[in-house]
């Protein structure tokens, strides 16, 4: 099994394989810092394989509507800060 780590700008992930080419994505404190969070979520969904895992920290707000078209939110957990939550999501099996 081959593992790769990419630390990159979130809007254009440099993956030649494109759709469904990675098993997991971690995204910490980006949705609240990004001008277009919907574009960021769509890009993560593009590269993450169906059934893949997304670890996401977000401000303590409702982002599930943004994630719902692509992801199933498995677990929500409060972090040490009352303003942050950890969401563990899986990529929906069917394509969008």
Chimera marker file (.cmm) of the C-alpha trace (Angstrom):
<marker_set name="trace">
<marker id="1" x="0.000" y="0.000" z="0.000" r="1" g="1" b="0" radius="0.5"/>
<marker id="2" x="1.317" y="3.441" z="-0.897" r="1" g="1" b="0" radius="0.5"/>
<marker id="3" x="0.667" y="6.501" z="1.280" r="1" g="1" b="0" radius="0.5"/>
<marker id="4" x="0.981" y="10.132" z="0.228" r="1" g="1" b="0" radius="0.5"/>
<marker id="5" x="0.705" y="13.325" z="2.223" r="1" g="1" b="0" radius="0.5"/>
<marker id="6" x="-0.182" y="16.600" z="0.539" r="1" g="1" b="0" radius="0.5"/>
<marker id="7" x="-0.233" y="19.924" z="2.353" r="1" g="1" b="0" radius="0.5"/>
<marker id="8" x="-1.694" y="22.403" z="-0.065" r="1" g="1" b="0" radius="0.5"/>
<marker id="9" x="-4.077" y="25.233" z="-0.766" r="1" g="1" b="0" radius="0.5"/>
<marker id="10" x="-7.547" y="23.740" z="-0.355" r="1" g="1" b="0" radius="0.5"/>
<marker id="11" x="-9.292" y="25.113" z="-3.450" r="1" g="1" b="0" radius="0.5"/>
<marker id="12" x="-7.217" y="23.311" z="-6.085" r="1" g="1" b="0" radius="0.5"/>
<marker id="13" x="-5.790" y="20.083" z="-4.734" r="1" g="1" b="0" radius="0.5"/>
<marker id="14" x="-2.892" y="18.931" z="-6.957" r="1" g="1" b="0" radius="0.5"/>
<marker id="15" x="-4.059" y="15.412" z="-7.678" r="1" g="1" b="0" radius="0.5"/>
<marker id="16" x="-3.703" y="14.178" z="-11.237" r="1" g="1" b="0" radius="0.5"/>
<marker id="17" x="-5.980" y="11.225" z="-10.573" r="1" g="1" b="0" radius="0.5"/>
<marker id="18" x="-8.843" y="13.601" z="-9.782" r="1" g="1" b="0" radius="0.5"/>
<marker id="19" x="-12.168" y="12.284" z="-8.591" r="1" g="1" b="0" radius="0.5"/>
<marker id="20" x="-12.057" y="9.693" z="-5.844" r="1" g="1" b="0" radius="0.5"/>
<marker id="21" x="-8.291" y="9.320" z="-5.625" r="1" g="1" b="0" radius="0.5"/>
<marker id="22" x="-7.672" y="9.716" z="-1.858" r="1" g="1" b="0" radius="0.5"/>
<marker id="23" x="-8.852" y="7.729" z="1.161" r="1" g="1" b="0" radius="0.5"/>
<marker id="24" x="-8.963" y="10.541" z="3.734" r="1" g="1" b="0" radius="0.5"/>
<marker id="25" x="-8.824" y="14.324" z="4.023" r="1" g="1" b="0" radius="0.5"/>
<marker id="26" x="-8.157" y="16.458" z="7.091" r="1" g="1" b="0" radius="0.5"/>
<marker id="27" x="-9.344" y="20.049" z="7.036" r="1" g="1" b="0" radius="0.5"/>
<marker id="28" x="-8.692" y="22.097" z="10.161" r="1" g="1" b="0" radius="0.5"/>
<marker id="29" x="-9.944" y="25.674" z="10.599" r="1" g="1" b="0" radius="0.5"/>
<marker id="30" x="-10.452" y="26.288" z="6.880" r="1" g="1" b="0" radius="0.5"/>
<marker id="31" x="-14.212" y="26.633" z="6.377" r="1" g="1" b="0" radius="0.5"/>
<marker id="32" x="-14.315" y="29.680" z="8.637" r="1" g="1" b="0" radius="0.5"/>
<marker id="33" x="-11.240" y="31.207" z="6.945" r="1" g="1" b="0" radius="0.5"/>
<marker id="34" x="-12.247" y="30.535" z="3.341" r="1" g="1" b="0" radius="0.5"/>
<marker id="35" x="-14.065" y="33.013" z="1.073" r="1" g="1" b="0" radius="0.5"/>
<marker id="36" x="-15.978" y="30.186" z="-0.645" r="1" g="1" b="0" radius="0.5"/>
<marker id="37" x="-16.589" y="27.317" z="1.789" r="1" g="1" b="0" radius="0.5"/>
<marker id="38" x="-18.938" y="25.642" z="-0.693" r="1" g="1" b="0" radius="0.5"/>
<marker id="39" x="-16.098" y="25.484" z="-3.254" r="1" g="1" b="0" radius="0.5"/>
<marker id="40" x="-13.775" y="24.010" z="-0.631" r="1" g="1" b="0" radius="0.5"/>
<marker id="41" x="-16.276" y="21.304" z="0.325" r="1" g="1" b="0" radius="0.5"/>
<marker id="42" x="-16.895" y="20.464" z="-3.347" r="1" g="1" b="0" radius="0.5"/>
<marker id="43" x="-13.126" y="20.154" z="-3.981" r="1" g="1" b="0" radius="0.5"/>
<marker id="44" x="-12.700" y="17.834" z="-1.000" r="1" g="1" b="0" radius="0.5"/>
<marker id="45" x="-15.611" y="15.742" z="-2.257" r="1" g="1" b="0" radius="0.5"/>
<marker id="46" x="-14.052" y="15.623" z="-5.746" r="1" g="1" b="0" radius="0.5"/>
<marker id="47" x="-10.794" y="14.055" z="-4.587" r="1" g="1" b="0" radius="0.5"/>
<marker id="48" x="-12.141" y="11.841" z="-1.781" r="1" g="1" b="0" radius="0.5"/>
<marker id="49" x="-13.169" y="8.316" z="-2.766" r="1" g="1" b="0" radius="0.5"/>
<marker id="50" x="-16.753" y="7.232" z="-2.034" r="1" g="1" b="0" radius="0.5"/>
<marker id="51" x="-16.767" y="5.957" z="1.546" r="1" g="1" b="0" radius="0.5"/>
<marker id="52" x="-13.599" y="7.972" z="2.295" r="1" g="1" b="0" radius="0.5"/>
<marker id="53" x="-13.084" y="9.780" z="5.584" r="1" g="1" b="0" radius="0.5"/>
<marker id="54" x="-13.150" y="13.538" z="6.201" r="1" g="1" b="0" radius="0.5"/>
<marker id="55" x="-11.902" y="14.970" z="9.507" r="1" g="1" b="0" radius="0.5"/>
<marker id="56" x="-13.055" y="18.563" z="9.791" r="1" g="1" b="0" radius="0.5"/>
<marker id="57" x="-12.860" y="21.211" z="12.498" r="1" g="1" b="0" radius="0.5"/>
<marker id="58" x="-15.364" y="24.009" z="12.204" r="1" g="1" b="0" radius="0.5"/>
<marker id="59" x="-16.667" y="26.938" z="14.231" r="1" g="1" b="0" radius="0.5"/>
<marker id="60" x="-19.543" y="25.948" z="16.432" r="1" g="1" b="0" radius="0.5"/>
<marker id="61" x="-22.115" y="26.658" z="13.750" r="1" g="1" b="0" radius="0.5"/>
<marker id="62" x="-24.369" y="24.695" z="11.456" r="1" g="1" b="0" radius="0.5"/>
<marker id="63" x="-22.297" y="23.481" z="8.507" r="1" g="1" b="0" radius="0.5"/>
<marker id="64" x="-24.210" y="20.274" z="7.953" r="1" g="1" b="0" radius="0.5"/>
<marker id="65" x="-26.300" y="21.851" z="5.186" r="1" g="1" b="0" radius="0.5"/>
<marker id="66" x="-23.044" y="22.619" z="3.357" r="1" g="1" b="0" radius="0.5"/>
<marker id="67" x="-21.756" y="19.050" z="3.835" r="1" g="1" b="0" radius="0.5"/>
<marker id="68" x="-25.022" y="17.166" z="3.278" r="1" g="1" b="0" radius="0.5"/>
<marker id="69" x="-24.871" y="16.848" z="-0.553" r="1" g="1" b="0" radius="0.5"/>
<marker id="70" x="-21.544" y="14.990" z="-0.372" r="1" g="1" b="0" radius="0.5"/>
<marker id="71" x="-21.013" y="13.666" z="3.152" r="1" g="1" b="0" radius="0.5"/>
<marker id="72" x="-22.681" y="11.736" z="5.929" r="1" g="1" b="0" radius="0.5"/>
<marker id="73" x="-21.741" y="13.255" z="9.294" r="1" g="1" b="0" radius="0.5"/>
<marker id="74" x="-20.757" y="10.289" z="11.444" r="1" g="1" b="0" radius="0.5"/>
<marker id="75" x="-19.858" y="12.045" z="14.644" r="1" g="1" b="0" radius="0.5"/>
<marker id="76" x="-19.729" y="15.518" z="16.108" r="1" g="1" b="0" radius="0.5"/>
<marker id="77" x="-17.586" y="16.181" z="19.126" r="1" g="1" b="0" radius="0.5"/>
<marker id="78" x="-16.829" y="19.394" z="20.968" r="1" g="1" b="0" radius="0.5"/>
<marker id="79" x="-13.164" y="20.281" z="21.211" r="1" g="1" b="0" radius="0.5"/>
<marker id="80" x="-11.485" y="22.086" z="24.101" r="1" g="1" b="0" radius="0.5"/>
<marker id="81" x="-12.603" y="25.427" z="22.712" r="1" g="1" b="0" radius="0.5"/>
<marker id="82" x="-16.363" y="26.079" z="22.921" r="1" g="1" b="0" radius="0.5"/>
<marker id="83" x="-16.167" y="27.662" z="19.450" r="1" g="1" b="0" radius="0.5"/>
<marker id="84" x="-14.841" y="24.543" z="17.718" r="1" g="1" b="0" radius="0.5"/>
<marker id="85" x="-16.244" y="21.130" z="16.833" r="1" g="1" b="0" radius="0.5"/>
<marker id="86" x="-14.680" y="18.082" z="15.240" r="1" g="1" b="0" radius="0.5"/>
<marker id="87" x="-16.821" y="16.461" z="12.568" r="1" g="1" b="0" radius="0.5"/>
<marker id="88" x="-15.998" y="12.987" z="11.311" r="1" g="1" b="0" radius="0.5"/>
<marker id="89" x="-17.724" y="12.415" z="7.985" r="1" g="1" b="0" radius="0.5"/>
<marker id="90" x="-17.766" y="9.792" z="5.280" r="1" g="1" b="0" radius="0.5"/>
<marker id="91" x="-18.095" y="10.528" z="1.581" r="1" g="1" b="0" radius="0.5"/>
<marker id="92" x="-21.467" y="9.428" z="0.241" r="1" g="1" b="0" radius="0.5"/>
<marker id="93" x="-21.283" y="6.253" z="-1.814" r="1" g="1" b="0" radius="0.5"/>
<marker id="94" x="-23.157" y="7.624" z="-4.800" r="1" g="1" b="0" radius="0.5"/>
<marker id="95" x="-21.770" y="10.351" z="-7.036" r="1" g="1" b="0" radius="0.5"/>
<marker id="96" x="-23.167" y="13.861" z="-6.942" r="1" g="1" b="0" radius="0.5"/>
<link id1="1" id2="2" r="1" g="1" b="0" radius="0.2"/>
<link id1="2" id2="3" r="1" g="1" b="0" radius="0.2"/>
<link id1="3" id2="4" r="1" g="1" b="0" radius="0.2"/>
<link id1="4" id2="5" r="1" g="1" b="0" radius="0.2"/>
<link id1="5" id2="6" r="1" g="1" b="0" radius="0.2"/>
<link id1="6" id2="7" r="1" g="1" b="0" radius="0.2"/>
<link id1="7" id2="8" r="1" g="1" b="0" radius="0.2"/>
<link id1="8" id2="9" r="1" g="1" b="0" radius="0.2"/>
<link id1="9" id2="10" r="1" g="1" b="0" radius="0.2"/>
<link id1="10" id2="11" r="1" g="1" b="0" radius="0.2"/>
<link id1="11" id2="12" r="1" g="1" b="0" radius="0.2"/>
<link id1="12" id2="13" r="1" g="1" b="0" radius="0.2"/>
<link id1="13" id2="14" r="1" g="1" b="0" radius="0.2"/>
<link id1="14" id2="15" r="1" g="1" b="0" radius="0.2"/>
<link id1="15" id2="16" r="1" g="1" b="0" radius="0.2"/>
<link id1="16" id2="17" r="1" g="1" b="0" radius="0.2"/>
<link id1="17" id2="18" r="1" g="1" b="0" radius="0.2"/>
<link id1="18" id2="19" r="1" g="1" b="0" radius="0.2"/>
<link id1="19" id2="20" r="1" g="1" b="0" radius="0.2"/>
<link id1="20" id2="21" r="1" g="1" b="0" radius="0.2"/>
<link id1="21" id2="22" r="1" g="1" b="0" radius="0.2"/>
<link id1="22" id2="23" r="1" g="1" b="0" radius="0.2"/>
<link id1="23" id2="24" r="1" g="1" b="0" radius="0.2"/>
<link id1="24" id2="25" r="1" g="1" b="0" radius="0.2"/>
<link id1="25" id2="26" r="1" g="1" b="0" radius="0.2"/>
<link id1="26" id2="27" r="1" g="1" b="0" radius="0.2"/>
<link id1="27" id2="28" r="1" g="1" b="0" radius="0.2"/>
<link id1="28" id2="29" r="1" g="1" b="0" radius="0.2"/>
<link id1="29" id2="30" r="1" g="1" b="0" radius="0.2"/>
<link id1="30" id2="31" r="1" g="1" b="0" radius="0.2"/>
<link id1="31" id2="32" r="1" g="1" b="0" radius="0.2"/>
<link id1="32" id2="33" r="1" g="1" b="0" radius="0.2"/>
<link id1="33" id2="34" r="1" g="1" b="0" radius="0.2"/>
<link id1="34" id2="35" r="1" g="1" b="0" radius="0.2"/>
<link id1="35" id2="36" r="1" g="1" b="0" radius="0.2"/>
<link id1="36" id2="37" r="1" g="1" b="0" radius="0.2"/>
<link id1="37" id2="38" r="1" g="1" b="0" radius="0.2"/>
<link id1="38" id2="39" r="1" g="1" b="0" radius="0.2"/>
<link id1="39" id2="40" r="1" g="1" b="0" radius="0.2"/>
<link id1="40" id2="41" r="1" g="1" b="0" radius="0.2"/>
<link id1="41" id2="42" r="1" g="1" b="0" radius="0.2"/>
<link id1="42" id2="43" r="1" g="1" b="0" radius="0.2"/>
<link id1="43" id2="44" r="1" g="1" b="0" radius="0.2"/>
<link id1="44" id2="45" r="1" g="1" b="0" radius="0.2"/>
<link id1="45" id2="46" r="1" g="1" b="0" radius="0.2"/>
<link id1="46" id2="47" r="1" g="1" b="0" radius="0.2"/>
<link id1="47" id2="48" r="1" g="1" b="0" radius="0.2"/>
<link id1="48" id2="49" r="1" g="1" b="0" radius="0.2"/>
<link id1="49" id2="50" r="1" g="1" b="0" radius="0.2"/>
<link id1="50" id2="51" r="1" g="1" b="0" radius="0.2"/>
<link id1="51" id2="52" r="1" g="1" b="0" radius="0.2"/>
<link id1="52" id2="53" r="1" g="1" b="0" radius="0.2"/>
<link id1="53" id2="54" r="1" g="1" b="0" radius="0.2"/>
<link id1="54" id2="55" r="1" g="1" b="0" radius="0.2"/>
<link id1="55" id2="56" r="1" g="1" b="0" radius="0.2"/>
<link id1="56" id2="57" r="1" g="1" b="0" radius="0.2"/>
<link id1="57" id2="58" r="1" g="1" b="0" radius="0.2"/>
<link id1="58" id2="59" r="1" g="1" b="0" radius="0.2"/>
<link id1="59" id2="60" r="1" g="1" b="0" radius="0.2"/>
<link id1="60" id2="61" r="1" g="1" b="0" radius="0.2"/>
<link id1="61" id2="62" r="1" g="1" b="0" radius="0.2"/>
<link id1="62" id2="63" r="1" g="1" b="0" radius="0.2"/>
<link id1="63" id2="64" r="1" g="1" b="0" radius="0.2"/>
<link id1="64" id2="65" r="1" g="1" b="0" radius="0.2"/>
<link id1="65" id2="66" r="1" g="1" b="0" radius="0.2"/>
<link id1="66" id2="67" r="1" g="1" b="0" radius="0.2"/>
<link id1="67" id2="68" r="1" g="1" b="0" radius="0.2"/>
<link id1="68" id2="69" r="1" g="1" b="0" radius="0.2"/>
<link id1="69" id2="70" r="1" g="1" b="0" radius="0.2"/>
<link id1="70" id2="71" r="1" g="1" b="0" radius="0.2"/>
<link id1="71" id2="72" r="1" g="1" b="0" radius="0.2"/>
<link id1="72" id2="73" r="1" g="1" b="0" radius="0.2"/>
<link id1="73" id2="74" r="1" g="1" b="0" radius="0.2"/>
<link id1="74" id2="75" r="1" g="1" b="0" radius="0.2"/>
<link id1="75" id2="76" r="1" g="1" b="0" radius="0.2"/>
<link id1="76" id2="77" r="1" g="1" b="0" radius="0.2"/>
<link id1="77" id2="78" r="1" g="1" b="0" radius="0.2"/>
<link id1="78" id2="79" r="1" g="1" b="0" radius="0.2"/>
<link id1="79" id2="80" r="1" g="1" b="0" radius="0.2"/>
<link id1="80" id2="81" r="1" g="1" b="0" radius="0.2"/>
<link id1="81" id2="82" r="1" g="1" b="0" radius="0.2"/>
<link id1="82" id2="83" r="1" g="1" b="0" radius="0.2"/>
<link id1="83" id2="84" r="1" g="1" b="0" radius="0.2"/>
<link id1="84" id2="85" r="1" g="1" b="0" radius="0.2"/>
<link id1="85" id2="86" r="1" g="1" b="0" radius="0.2"/>
<link id1="86" id2="87" r="1" g="1" b="0" radius="0.2"/>
<link id1="87" id2="88" r="1" g="1" b="0" radius="0.2"/>
<link id1="88" id2="89" r="1" g="1" b="0" radius="0.2"/>
<link id1="89" id2="90" r="1" g="1" b="0" radius="0.2"/>
<link id1="90" id2="91" r="1" g="1" b="0" radius="0.2"/>
<link id1="91" id2="92" r="1" g="1" b="0" radius="0.2"/>
<link id1="92" id2="93" r="1" g="1" b="0" radius="0.2"/>
<link id1="93" id2="94" r="1" g="1" b="0" radius="0.2"/>
<link id1="94" id2="95" r="1" g="1" b="0" radius="0.2"/>
<link id1="95" id2="96" r="1" g="1" b="0" radius="0.2"/>
</marker_set>
